Amino acid sequence: MMFAFTWSPDTLWVLMQKAWWFLIVLGVLVAFHELGHFLAARWVGVKVLKFSLGFGPKIFGRQVGETEYLLSAIPLGGYVKLFGEDETEASTPEDRRRSFAHQGLWGKVLIVAAGPGFNFILAYLIFAGWLSTGSPLFVPTFRDLSPDIEALVPGSPASSAGMEIGDHITKVNGKEISTRTELLDAVAHSKGEAISLEIKRGTQVKPLSVIPVPLQGQQASPDEPLYTIGVEETPPLVTSVMHGLPASTAGFQAGDRVIGIEGQTIYTWLQMTAIVRDSPSKSLHVDVLRNGQRIPLVVTPSSEKATVNGQAVEIGKIGISGPGRSLMHSDNPLQAIYQGLDATWGWTELTAIGLYKMVVGDISSKNIGGPLTIANISGEAASQGASSVIFLIAILSINLGVLNLLPIPILDGGHLLFFLIEGILRKPLGDRQREIAQQAGLVLLVGVMIFAFWNDLERIFLR
């Protein structure tokens, strides 16, 4: 641990900021989750003894009515302690009325399910609020994430190396990947050194080597240049145009394929968006292919503030989305109320499918992240502004809701599984059976936490 003392003051300050935002983000998630259990218990009539943010020794506590509100030392979760979780606690008729164990089956289901349910509600409120402002909201599918090549720049390093449209990247520098982000990150930070790829083309698996070239435009940094190989999973095909934004005003239509901007031939979505990003408030002459005809259009990207390489810059946006990219946009707050549900379902579906693919091995388990990963992305989101932190809270809230519904004893989903068995058998499981199941669930949960923490350390020290 002596290496910690070699860190510069700037590094320590960054770590402290990330730790702070980790506590903020996790605190919001845990508070809302436990609030669900708390309010459901109060509504059913169960007495709530403790409401705690964090585990372990008490840092601060205050008794309000019949409930003690606590802030505890270990900020990795929280809990709501209910009266009568053990049937022997209730000895009088009044105690049994206020006891959790003596509630009807549906009352207990409601109390347990309300925790993850409130996580989904939190995400919905954020998404609906986001859309009501008129801002577009990205709701990805696995097609957006898969490292498939659907567009290729002629003469680019990838094209020269022999890559073709339709190739599926399976490995980068010997490491298995399952998402587009892993591919693009490896290329962007390659420092221009040759990258070995393994691609799947039909039934064939082929090795390739490609040398990235520096990325141009606002995304480039003189201090730490980023690199590209000229591939992307998305062609410059417009699938939706957002009403009232520059593209709509300029006459763009769904189905248009962008083939040129300011005389430059366009082959990929990334090429197109890079030019638009670098041209805020500047008129662009764009050629699109529509029903076999070349149509000239003039569009002026709107100017929006963003953080690139730690600096505030102006970027251009025109308000279009491409194939496989579900970009939602609401024209009014009433529409946002409905579309917020679609956004919540879309992210929930993506999370659940991703978890399934990880279990069956379609996605590497190296994607599992622990507290250090959450702290890192919380700090990065904070550096990009409050909206990024709020969006991150929504995504993590959905992740927390899905994970808590897994049928693993000790999690909410495990308790719901017990209630399902109770409903089928018309009687609860025996104490010994529940104890064994909870011990097995605890071992599994601790094992996953250790694995996630190990992944965190590998990302920090072995990258």
N, C-alpha and C positions, 0 to 999 in steps of 0.2 A: 504493500500500500504506500510505499515511500514515493511512488511516482506522483501522488496527489500534490506533494509539496513542490513539484517542479512546474505546476500550472501557473500561468501568468495571471495577474489581477483581472485582465480582460476576460480570460477563460473562466475564472471563478465567478465573475459577474454574470456571464452568459448562463452558467450552470445554475446560479441562484435564481435568475429570471425564469429559466425553464422549470425549476422546482416550484416556484411560486405559481406559475400558470398551470402546472400539473395539479396543484392543490385546488386552484379555482375550478378547473374543469371537472376534476373528480368529485369535488365537493358538491357542485351543482347536480351531477349525475346521481350521486348517492342520496342527496337530500330529496330529490324528486322521487326516486325509487322508494325510499322508506316512507315518504309522505303518502304514497299510494297505500302501503300496508296500514299506516296510521289512520288515515281517513276512513278506509274500508272497515277497520276494526271498530272505530267509533260509531260508524253508521249501523253496523250490525249490533252493537251494544256491548262489545268486549272491552274490558278495562285494559288500558295501555299503561304499563308500569314504567317503561323507559323508552326514550327516543334518542338514539345515539348516532352521531356522525363520527365514524372511526371505531376501532376496536381497542381492547387493552385498557391500561390504567386511565382513570378519569383525569382530564386536565381542568375541566370546568363543568359544573353542573348546577342546575337550578330547578327546584320543585315548583311546578305550576299546576294547581289542582291535584289530581291523582297521578299525574305523569311527571317523571324526572327527565329533563332535557339535558343531554350530555354532549361534550366535545371530548373525544378520547384520543389517546396518544398515537395510534397506528392508523394513518389516513388512507387505508386501502379498502374501505368499505364502510358499513354501518349496520345498525340493527334496530328493530323494534321488539321490545320484550313485552309479551302479552300475559295477562293473568290467566292462570289455569291451563298453560300448555301441558302441564302434567295433571291428569285427572284427579290426583289425590289432593291437589291444592284447594279444591272447592269442597267445602264441608256443609254449607248451608244452601237452602234454595236460592237465596240472593247471590251467593257466590257462583252457583252453577249457572245462573242466568247471565252473569258477567264473565264466565269462563270460556276460553277458546275451545277447550276439549269437549265442552258440553253443547257447543253450537251444532245446528243441523249441518248436513254435508254441504249444501250450497252456500251457507254462510262461511264455512271454512275455506271453500274454494274461492269465494270472492275475496276474502282477506289475503290469501296467498297470491292469487293472480293479479291483484291490484298493483303490486310492486312493479313487475315487468310491464303491466298495462300502462302505468303512468310514464314509463320510459318511452313507450310508443306515442303517448299523448304529448309528451314534451317535444319529441321530434316533429309531430304534426303541427303543433303550435308554431314552432320555428319555421317550418317549411311554408305554412299558410301565411304567416307574417311576412316572410321573405318575398313570396309571390305577390302579396297584396301591394308591395311597393313598386311593382312593375319590373323588378329585376329578374333576369332569367335564372332558372335553377337546373343544374345538371343532375340527371337521374340516370346513371349508366346501366348498361346491360353487360353480360359477359363478352358479347361481341366487341364492346369498347375496350375490354381489358385484355383480350387474347392477343398474343404476339404473332398475329397473322399479317402477311404482306398483301395489301390490296392495291397499293400504289407505289410506283417506283420511278425515280427520276432517271431518264436516259443519260448515260455518261457518268453517273454518280459512282462512288466507291462500291456500293452494293451491286449496282448493275455490272460494273467491270469485273467484280469477283464472281459473277455467275448467278446471282440471286434472281428469282423470277416472282411475278405476281402469283399469289396462291401458296407460296412457301409458308410453312409454320415453323417458327424458331423454337427449338426444344432446349438448347444449351447455349450459354455464353461463357467462354473461357472455362469450359468443363463443368460449369455449374448449371443445374437444371433450373429453368425458369417457367413460369406459368402465366405471367402477365406482361402486358406491353410496357408497363412502367419499369420493370426490371431490365428489359432490353434497352429502352431509351436512356435510363440512368447509367447503365454500363457504357454505352456509346458516348454519352455526353461528358462523362468524367474519365475517358480513356487516355487523356493527355496526348492523343494522336498516335498512340501505339497500336499495333495490329491486334485485332480481336478475332479469336477463333469462335466460329459459330457452328452449331449442328442444326441442320434444317431437315424437316420432314416434307417430302414432295411426293404426294400420292402414297405409295407403299414403301418408297425408298427413303433412307436416311443418309444424308450427305454432309461431310465436313467442308467448311469454307473458311477462308481467312480474309478479312477486310480491314483496310486502313482508314479510319475516320478522318474527316477534314474539319477545320474550324467552322463553327456556326456563326453566321453573320446576323447583324441587326441588333435590336435592343436587348435580346436575350443573351447576347455575347457580353463577356466581361474581360477587360484587359488584364485583370489580376488573376482570374481563373477561367481561361477560355473554355467554352463548351464545344462539343464536337457532334457531327452528324455523319450518317453514311448514305443519306438520300432515300430512305425507305419509310413507309408509313402504312398503317393498316387501313387508312381511309382515303379514297379518291375525293377530288374536289367537287362532290355532288351535293347540291342543295336539296335537303328533304323537307325543310320547313322554314318559313320566313315569319319573323315576329312582327305583328302589326304595330305600326307607328314608329318603327325604328328605321335607320337609314336605308337598309336593303329593301324594305317594303316601299318606302318613298321612291327609291330609284327604279322600281319595277321588277325586282327579282321575283321569281316564281319557284315553287317547289318543282323539282325535276330538272332545273337548270344545272348544267355542268360548266364550271368555270374553266376556261381554256387559256385565258390570257389576261394579264394586268399590266397596263402601261407598256405594252409591246413585249412583255416577257411571257413565254409559254409556261403554263401552270400544269403540273402533273399530280401534285399531292395536296391534300388538305393543309398540311403543315406549311408548304410553300405559300399558299394563299393567305393563311392567317398571319404568317410572319410579316407579309407586306402590309396587311391591314393594321396589324398592331403597331407597325412603325410609321403609320400615316394618319395620326389623329388630326381631324379637322382639315385634311387635305383631299381635294377631289381626285378620284382615281377612275381612269378609263378601264372598264372591265368588259371582256368579251365572254359571252356565255353561249353554250350550245343548247338550243331549245327545239325539240322536234326536228332535228337534223339541220336547223338553220343557225347561222352565226348571228347573234344579237349583240349590238354594242350598248352598254349601259354606263352611266356615270354615277358614282356613289361617293359620298363624303362621310367617312367613318366618324362616329361621335368620339369625343375625347373623354376618357375616364382615368382617374388616378389609380395607380397600382404600385406595388413594391417589387422591384426586380433587382436581384443581387444586393438586397439590403438598402436600395435607394428608391426614393419616390420618383416615379416617372409618369408621363402621360402616354396612354396606349389607345389605339383605335379599335372600335367595335362597330359592326354593321347589323348584327341581329339575325344570324342564320344558324342553322344546325345541319349536320351532315349525316350520312348513313350510319346507323347503329348508335348514333349519339342522341339520346332522348334529352332534349333541352326544353324544359317547360317554361311557359310565359303566360301570365294572366293579364287580361285586358282590364279587369276591375276586381275589387275586393271580394265580391260575391263569387266570382269564378275561382278566386284563390282558395276559398273555403273548400270547394270541391276538389280542385287540383292538389291541394295539400294532402288529401287522402291518397291520391294516385302516387304522389311523390313518396309518401311514407311507405306505401305498399311496395313501390319499386325498390327502394333501398332495403326494405326488410327481405324481399325476395332475393335480392342480390346477396345479402348477408347469409341467409339460410342456405342458398345454393352453394355459395363459396365454402361454407362450413362443411357441407356434405361432400363437396369435391375434395376438400382437405382430408376428410376421414377416409375416403376411398382411394386417395393417392393421386387424384388428377391435378391437385395443386400442392406444391411443396409445403410441408409443415414448418419450414423456415419462415413462412409468412406470419406465424403466430408471434405476437408481440406482447411484452409485459409492461410494467410500470415505467421502465426507462424509455421505451418506445413512445408511450403515451406522453411522457414528460417532454420528449424531444419534439414530437409533432405539435404539442400544445404551445411550446415556445416558438416554433416556426410559424404557427397560425397567428400568434399574438404579434409577431413582427410584421405580418401582412395586414393587420387591422382588426378591429372588433368584429366585423362581419365574418371573417375567417374563423375566429374563435367560436362564434355562435353556430356557424355551420358545422364545425368540428364537434361541438357538443351534441348536435342533432344526430350526426352519424354514429358517434360513440354511444349515444343513448339507445339507438336501435340495436347496436351490437350487444349492449348490456341486456336489453330486453330479450333478444333471441337466445343469448347464452343462458340466462336465468330460466328459460323455459325448457332447456334440455332435461330429459328425464333422468337426471343424476341425483341420487339421494344426497341431501344437504343443500341442494339448490331448490328454488321455488318449483321448478319443473318436477323434481323428485317428490316433493310433497303432493303436487297435483297427481302424480302417478299413484301414490298411496291412496289418495281419495278416489281415484278411478277404480282401483282394486276394491276399495271399501264399498263403492257403489255396486260393483258386480257381485261381490261375495255377500253383501248385505251386512258386513261386519268389518271392523278395522283389523289390520294386520296385528299380530301379536307383538308385544314389546321386544322380545328377543329377535324377531325377524326384522323389525324396523331398526334395531340397534346394529345388527350385522350389515344391513343395507347402507346405513348412514356411515359406518366405519369404512366400507368399501368405497363409498362416494367421496369421503374425505381423503382417502389415499389417492384416488384418481385425480381429485381436484388439486391436491398438493403437488402431485406429479406434473400436471399440466402447468401449474404456476412456476415450478422449478425449470421446466423446459422452456417456457416463455422468457424467464429471466436469463437463461443461458443464451437464448437467441439474441436478447438485448445486448449481452456482453460481447457476443461475436460481432454484432453490427458495429459496436463502438471500437473494439480493439483489434478486430481481424479484417476490417474492410480495407 
